[in-house]
Amino acid sequence: MAKRLVDNLTTNYLEAAQRLNSKQARRKIVAYVEGYDDILFWRTLLSNLATDRYYFEVMLPSRTSLQKGKKSALMNTLGQGLGQYMIACVDADYDYLMQGATDISNMVCNNPYVFHTYAYAIENFQCYAPALHNVCVMSTLNDRELFDFESFMIAYSKLVFPLLVWSVWCYRHGHHSQFSMADLCMTVGVTDFNLQNPEKTLERLARKVNVKVGWLQQHFPQAKGTYQKLRDELQDIGVTPETTYLYMRGHDVFEKVVTPILIEVCKVLRREREREIRRLANHSTAKRAGRLPTCIGRAGRDAAQAHGILQRPTLPTHSAGRASLSGTHERQPSQRARAEGGEVLQEAQTGVLSPQNILRKIPQAISCLRDFS
């Protein structure tokens, strides 16, 4: 008999609670996930399955604790209460590849109310090769396909597939301390990626994989009769040499393989976009400057200067009219000249300088210049 109230939180309890609603009300199915980062992912998937009869609510196993992870979601009291109205959504990790070798793996693979990613984790979907070009476009606003992500990730997966099989073999037979996921990551990480010659990166990786495979064969000779059988078993459940990167530890693939490549590709695409923007900006500036004819004459040039289209040149000054070191002060224009010059400037600022007004004001402008000189 349950000793705590939370022990009674089962699919039967949720079903009974919803019987208090009307018969036409939509039924709620609670989906428990491992952590906060998983809520949006599973919400996006499950929302497509909602109908007018039922809907999904995604939440953590505990609202009062920050404890998270598959063990919290499945192996505690929650695991025994799953059913039609309460499901669990988790990362597959290696449990899918273990195929029931452990208790958690058995529940992940065989419980119909446990949904898993098949890939190692959500991060592996972020590394999905056909979507990486879209990531570059969103980052750089440049849609040129500079790098073939799909071909590279297929070639990469084929090279590291033997090590993935060895990693699963070590975990199944209790030798994971000698070849852990961290060791796998250190071996298959992409270093010194060259965008112009990615084949060199793959060649270095192939040499590292061959060295590690030789070391494993030497230290685990008992795997000779079971390695090929495990390899065939993994291929039967969908783990192919072309998709190896989807079944490795997700954040390792994201940080050590995909991110270095994305950084180099985005650098080049961003520089291309910046050069294009700079070229278009210079072209636009030159085009605007070329709109003004060269034969507009003095009156049109004065009007353009008044409206700010052309820069007003600095008036030449005489040495006698400027303040000198000896204390001679600049001559001031007369009151009439200031008034007439201000009238011309006011009309220019208000935009009423027509060609006729310009011709009419030329004598006044000449008079102002004479007063200044």
C-alpha positions, 0 to 999 in steps of 0.5 A: 500500500502506498505510504505517500500521496505522491505514490498514488499519482498514476495514470489511473488517478489522472483518468479518474480525475478527468471523469469529473469533467463533462463527457465532451471535454478533451482528455489530458495526457500528462507527458513527463520529461527529464529536464527543462531543456526537453519541454519545448522539444517534446511539446513541439512533437506532441502538439502535432498529435493532439486532437479534439478528443485529447491533448498533451501537457508536458512537465517535469516529474517533480515541481518542488525539486530540481532533480532531473534525468532519466532515473528520476523520470522512470525508475522512481514511483513514476515508472510503475504508474505509466499508462494511457493518461501518463507517459514518459518522454526521455532521451534514448542515450545508450539504452536503445543500443543496449537492447534491454541489457539493463533495467532502464534499457529494458523499460525504454525499449519495451514499455509502450508508454515510454517515448524516446528519441532513438537518437542519443539525445536531443542535441543529436537532432541539432546536428542533423546534417541536412539542417546545418545549411539552414543554420548557416543561413540564419547566422549569416543571411547568406544562402550560398552552399559553401560546404556539403555538410551531408557528404562530410557527415556521412564520410565521418560516420563511416570512419567512426562506426567501428569505434561506436560498436566497440563502445557499445560492446564495452558497455554491454560487457562491463568494460566501459571504464577502459573505453568510456564515452569520453574516450570515444569523444577524444578520439573522434573529435574534429581538430584543425578543420580546414574548410578548403581541404576537409579531406585532410581532416578525415585522413587524420581521423582515419589514422586515429580510429585505426590506432584505437581499434588496434588497441581495443583488439589487443586489450579485448581479444575475447570480443573476436566472436561477439563484435561482428554479431553486435555490429549486425544487431546494431544495423538491424535496429537502424544504426547504420555506418552513415548515421553513426553521429546520431547515436553518439553522445549528443553534446560531444558531437555538437561541441567537438564535431559540428561546431568547429565546422559551422564556425569556419563556414559561417566566417567565410559566408559572413565575410562574403555578405559584408563585402556585398553590403559594402559594395551595394552601399558604395554603389548606392552612394555613387548613384545618388551623387550622380543624379545631379547634372554637371551643367546645372549652372551657378543658380542651380548649384546654389539651390542644391547647396541650400538644400544640402544636396551639395556641400557648400564651399568655404568662402575665400577670405582676405587677410585684411578681413580676418582677425590677425595676431596683431588684434585686427578684427574681421569686418561685420556685414551691414544690417541690410546685407544680413537681412537680405542674406537671411531672407535668401537662406530662409527661402532655401530652407523652406523649399520655395527656391524656384528658378525664378526666385533664384535669378531674382535673388542673385543680385542680393546674394552678390551684394551680401558677398561684397559686404563680407569682402 
